[in-house]
């Protein structure tokens, strides 16, 4: 049971910190990389693009 306790303590402290840092890095990369705003705007406009799939 000693290994479980040690792993649980590590996950509760340093594991949470590591996951938080990873999340912040991913969000920062997605927000601050070049052309991110243009790509996000293009993706947001997909439902509003006119298409002729249904013969309209």
Secondary structure by P-SEA (a helix, b strand, c coil): caaaaaaaaaaacaaaaaaaaaaaaaaaaaccccaaaaaaaaaaaccccccccccc
